[in-house]
Amino acid sequence: MSSKVVQSVPAAMAEKTYEGLVPQQLLDIYRLMVLSRRIDDREILLKRQQKIHFQVSCAGHEALLVAAAVNLRAGYDWFFPYYRDRALCLALGVSPASQFLQAVGAAADPASGGRQMPSHWGSREHNIFTTSSPTGTQFLQAVGCAEAGRYFTHHPAADAKAPGDYREFKNVQHHPDEVTFVSTGDGATSQGEFWESLNTASLGKLPVLYVVEDNGYAISVPVKYQTPGGNISHLVANFPNFHFEECDGTDLLESFAAMRRAVQHIRSGNGPALVHGHVIRPYSHSLSDDDKLYRPEIERKQDVGRDPIARFQKFLIAEGILDPASIQKLQHEVDAEVHAAVDAALIAAFPRIDSYARHVYSEHLKPTAKHFDSAPAPEGGDRTMADLINKCLHDEMQRDERIVLFGEDVADCSQHEYLEDKKLKGKGGVFKLTSGLQRSFGPDRVFNSPLAEANIVGRALGMAARGLKPVVEIQFFDYIWPAMHQLRNELPLIRWRSNDTFSCPAVIRVAIGGYLNGGAVYHSQCGESIFTHTPGMHVVFPSNALDAAGLLRTAIRCDDPVLFLEHKRLYREPFGRAPYPGPEYMIPFGKARIWKEGKDATVVTYGATVPRTLQAAQRLEREHGISVEVLDLRTLNPYDFEAIADSVRKTNRVLIVHEDMLSWGYGAEIAARIGSELFDTLDAPVQRLAAKDVFVAYQPQMEDAILPQTADIFTAIQKLIAY
């Protein structure tokens, strides 16, 4: 706990303890609480003076939060706070100066470099993970963080650095009795990810401390209107392995004792704990809100009577630890500290305007670099894409002990003893791409997740933040959407929003696409353009076995999040089979492949439309003498516009083909850029061919009509040539 001693305590008084705390510690705690409130009040003034642009306060939560911090260890334990946790961060060692630097958006803001709102905490020194605005995303991340700490304890050799891949840039620290703290308001307990995280923490007896700061309101909605019975403690009470505490969060000593028991339970290895503290919110939700519109005066006056600072001050005076003179002295010193921090922040330099482009992706290890360009060393005969993905995963797991692989049904058998007894063959994924990996590497490295996609991605984020390399699977692209918060607002943004303080280089493998009769609406979707529209996320979409192996290895070794899309139809297709290229074969991102050279027209494509385009191109050349160049992008973010431009300058005509829907599809961006940058080279308008703007139907003839077929590509190229 970071604090400043403001007065001496008489020796006789120092002998008395309060829940194990000596009077000097009580004074330090009181000072932190007062400091937190003074920072809130000064930020409110700055906002009204238009010197900062947003304010959300910690007022009313101070006692519960400082009580938590006193029982935990900054830089040893891990912290996933939410935006009301100013007092916690102060107590862990984050200075008032740092908090005001964030409030003004200064370049020197250590949490984000001016990229995030005030009260969006982050400190690598103190293990405070970068905070975001979405309510509830932190729970699964905290669970993954706790899993990573346990993993490194059981696999101590895995924390070693290795040159040439992401491990070179991850400083791993772990402790066998560490605690992962995660906090929330009462409102966010309505989020599904809260319950998903409790499920996993309970199943794994994970060392997670949940703190629910229940001030009775989710902005304007009273807790009784969103939590059945109005009390979250009653709802969670039957989760196994948990220790539960419910306390008056405005009472410092009661809160301290509750936190102490909870932390003791966790550090003893008995599982997670949840402390539900009833606090107050004497100010509005934020300065963008006015609680007088929905809270009656009598209710707000009742909160004033429970103010934790006033209550604690009264207690300290009654115990003879404080007197009016010492209160005045303390307040003067706190005010001086706040004033000095504000004065420094108001003259601090803002970030350079052009710095916004920094840290979207890793600047330490770029997956487009020649480092990732290696020659194949073929082994054996031709094998399928499924075979080569499986073999690549096996070799990478053998090479790198930090890799863990999980998802729905990816393990050979959750009941590992059956595998040891050789009673069962094992599953290894619905498409068998992870078959045998659990047998080879054990159930702590390859395991099944709950049937919950956000659970998979959120936990992967927490693991990657600690230095593991989670390679996780979303069983079908059609079911990726429950994980969208984590995939859009969290995983790709971690590096940028923390100003390169944190990073989460995970790999998300996803089976995608149609062309398999019977897949219908919910097993045939594409939608890659949604993710290529997400800064910070690389998107890979191989069309064949060799590329799948090389690109997957690059994805695993690189230092960024990667969405690795695997087309189901191509898993065991005769097209594109190849020998295994060896354990060091890699392909850099952003490097297209020319499958067929041509001079009359260019087709830009990727995924399952590559073999269909090749069939159409070969027929056109055979029957009509039309020479078509077929360009396979292989990666969609980044993509190889240089290769596109070279081809279009040669052929002067271009068709873009993809399986996803036509309107607002991936091809629209390529077409627009060609039109903008290569207009003078074109002899015909840029053309696109894609799926109809509907979902894929179950009936095979309808599916064929919806998705682009070889005959459609043939006809589209003919029309392009005839223009």
VEXZASE-402799 format. One record per residue (C-alpha): x, y, z. Coordinates in steps of 0.1 Angstrom, whole numbers, plus 5000, padded with zeros to 4 digits. Example, Ala and Ser with C-alpha at 12.3 -4.5 7.8 and 13.67 -1.06 7.14 Angstrom:
<pts>
512349555078 513749895071 
</pts>
This chain:
<pts>
500050005000 501450344990 500750625014 502250915033 502650935070 501151255083 501651235120 503051015148 500850795169 501550785207 503350465218 500550355240 498050395212 500350205188 499949885208 496249855201 495249685169 491949685149 491349375128 495149335129 495849695118 497849935139 496850295143 499450415119 498050185092 494650325099 495950675094 497550575061 494350425049 492350725059 494750955040 494350735009 490550765011 490651145015 493151164986 490950964963 487951194971 489951504966 491151384932 487551324923 486451664934 489351834916 488551644884 484951754886 486152114888 488552064859 485651924838 483452224846 486352444836 486652244803 490252154811 489451784809 486751604789 485251334810 484951244847 483650944866 484150924903 485150664929 483250854956 481550624981 483650314972 486850424989 486750205020 486049885002 488749944976 491450045000 490549745022 491149524991 494449684983 495849645018 495249275016 496849234982 500349294967 501049544939 503449394913 502849044927 499148994923 497249094892 494449344889 491549384865 489749694879 486849884866 486450264862 485350334898 488550194913 490650514918 491150434955 492450084948 494950214922 496150484946 496650234973 498550004949 500950284941 499550474911 500250834919 497851134917 500151284891 499550984869 495851004873 495751374864 497951314834 495351074821 492551314828 494151584806 495151334779 498851394783 501551214763 503051114796 499950944808 501450604819 498150414814 497450504778 499450794765 496351004761 494350734743 491750644769 489250834792 490150914828 489750624852 490750374826 493650224847 496750054836 500250004851 502649724841 504749814872 501849734895 500249454874 497149664868 495849544834 494649804809 490949884816 488249944791 484750094790 482749784781 481149654813 481849294820 484649214796 487249204824 485848894841 486948624816 490248804811 490948784848 490148414847 492648364819 495248564838 494748334868 495048024846 498248154831 499848214865 498947854876 500247724843 503647884847 503847754882 503347404869 505647464839 508447684852 510647624821 507947784799 508748134812 512148144794 512548394766 513348274731 514748494703 512848534670 509248494682 506748664705 508548514736 511448754731 509049044741 507148894770 508648924805 506948654824 506548674862 504448434883 504048334919 502548014933 500148194957 499348494935 495748634934 493948784904 491649064915 488649164893 486049414902 482649524890 479649734898 476349574906 475149644871 477749444852 476749134872 473949114847 476449044819 476648694806 480448694808 480248744846 478448414849 480648244823 483648354844 482248224877 481647894860 485247854849 486747994881 484647744901 485447444879 489147524881 489347644917 491147944903 492848204925 490448484915 489048754939 485848904927 484849234943 481249354936 480949724944 477249744949 476150104950 472550014942 472450164907 473550084872 473450444860 469750504866 468450144871 468150034907 469649694916 466249544925 465049594889 467949394873 469049144900 466448904911 465848964948 468149274946 471149084959 473848924939 475148734969 471948524970 472248434934 475948314934 475848134968 475747784954 478847794932 481247524945 484747604957 484047974963 484348164995 481648434998 481648745018 478949015021 479849335039 479049695045 481549845020 481350185037 482750035069 486550015066 487249755092 484349525082 485549545046 489149485056 488249175076 486049035047 488849095022 491348935045 489348615049 488748605011 492348645002 493448385028 491048135012 492548204978 496248204988 495647875006 494747714972 491147664981 489647834951 488148174942 486348414964 483648684960 483348984982 480049174978 480349514993 477449754998 478750094990 477150434981 477250664950 476951014964 477751164930 476051104897 477150814876 479451054858 479451424849 477451324818 474651214842 472351394866 471051154893 468551414905 466451304875 465850954889 466850954926 464751124953 466251364977 465651145007 467550854991 470551084983 470551215019 470650865032 473850805012 475451105028 474850945062 476850645051 479750825036 482750605042 485250885048 483051065073 482350735091 485950635093 486950985104 484450965132 485750625142 489350755143 488451055164 486550835188 489550605192 491850905198 493850835166 492751165150 491851505164 490751825147 494251965143 495651645127 492651635104 493251985093 496951915088 496251595068 493751775045 496152055039 498851815029 496551615006 495351934990 498852044984 499651714968 496651734945 497352094936 500952004926 499751714905 497151924887 499552204880 502051964865 499351794844 497952114830 501252204815 502151854803 502651804766 499951634746 500751334724 502151414689 499151414665 500751154642 501350914672 497850774668 499150524642 501750374666 501150044684 498149924664 500349624657 503649504672 506549714662 508949464676 508249164654 506349224621 504748914605 505349074571 509149064577 511648834558 512248664591 509048474584 509948384549 511448034548 511747754523 509847424527 511747104535 509146854523 508546534543 506646244528 503846244503 500946474497 498646534526 495446734532 495047084547 493646914579 496646694581 499146974578 497347204603 497346914628 501046844622 501947214624 500147244657 501946944670 505347064660 504747414674 503547274707 506647054709 508847354702 507047604725 505847504760 503847824763 501247714737 497947604751 495147484729 491447484739 487947534726 484747334722 485446954717 489047014707 490446764733 490746394727 488746324758 488046544789 488246234811 491946194805 492145864824 490245694796 492945794772 495645664795 493845334797 493645334759 489845264762 488945534737 490245674705 489346034714 487646304695 490046584688 487746844673 484546814652 486746824621 489546614638 492146894634 493346864670 493246484671 496046334692 497346654706 495946594741 497546244741 500946404731 500946704754 498546634783 495246784795 496747104809 497847204774 494947074753 491547094769 487847154762 486147474770 482547534781 480047584753 480647954753 482548144727 483248464748 484648234774 487148104749 488348434736 488248624769 490348364787 492748354757 493248724761 494048694798 496448414791 498248594763 498648904785 500748704809 502948554781 501248224771 500348164735 496748044734 495747884701 492047854705 489247724683 485847864675 484047554662 482047734635 482348094622 478548114624 478848094663 481648354667 479248634675 478948574713 482748654714 482348974695 482949204724 486249034731 487149014694 486249374685 486649584717 489249404736 491849164720 492849374690 492949704711 495049594740 498449714726 497050034712 494950144741 497750074766 500350254744 502249934740 502349854777 500349534773 499849294743 497848984737 499248784707 496648504706 495548284677 491848234670 491347944646 487847934630 486247684607 484447894581 482447884548 479947684528 480147454497 479247164520 475747034513 473547054544 475447324562 472547574558 472147904576 474247824607 477147624594 478047804562 478548164569 481448384559 481948734572 485648804572 485149174562 483849244597 487149144611 489349304585 487549624595 489049584630 492449754636 494849544655 493749204642 495549014614 493148804593 494448494574 492548284550 494548004533 493347814503 495547504504 497547274527 501047424522 499847774528 497847674558 500947514575 503247814567 500748084576 499647904608 503247884620 503748254614 500548324632 501648134662 505148284664 504148644657 503548914683 499949014673 496448864676 495548654645 492148544633 493048224613 490148124590 490047764578 487647674551 485747354560 485347244523 489147274519 490147064549 490246734529 489746864493 491946694467 492947054456 496047194472 497346884489 501046894497 503846724516 504446854551 506947144546 508947084578 508847234613 510347574603 508347654572 506747994574 505048244551 505048614558 501748794560 500749024532 502348814504 499948694477 500448384456 500048364419 498548024411 498348084373 500048364353 498048534326 497948844304 494348914295 492648954329 493348924366 491248754392 491848844428 490448584452 491148374484 489848074503 487447824486 486948044455 490547984446 490147634432 486847734415 488648034399 491447804387 488947564371 487247854353 490548004341 491847674328 488647624309 488747974294 492247924282 491447574268 488247674251 488748044242 492448114245 491848364272 494848394295 493748464331 496048544360 494848394393 496048584424 495448424459 495648694486 496248434514 496048704541 493348964541 494849194567 497449284557 496949214520 499349234491 498249534471 501649554454 500949214438 497449324428 498849634412 501549454393 499049204379 496449474370 499049684352 499949374331 496349264323 494449594325 491249404336 490349274371 487649064387 487449014425 485848694436 484948594472 482448374489 481148624514 478148844504 478649094476 477349414493 479849574517 482049264512 485749244513 486049284476 484549634477 487749774494 490049614469 487849744440 487750094454 491550104458 492149974423 489750234410 491450504429 495150414424 495150214391 492350384371 494650484342 495750124337 492149984334 490549884301 487349794318 485549864350 486549664381 484149374385 483149174416 481548834420 480448704453 477548544472 474048674470 473048904498 471348634518 472348354541 473148004527 470147774523 469947404532 468647274499 471747204477 470447364446 469647684465 473047684481 474647654446 472647944434 473548164464 477348094464 479648174434 480247874413 482947784387 480447854359 479648204374 483348294375 483748164339 480848384327 482048694347 485548674331 484048634297 482048954302 485049134315 487049044285 484249144261 483849494276 
</pts>
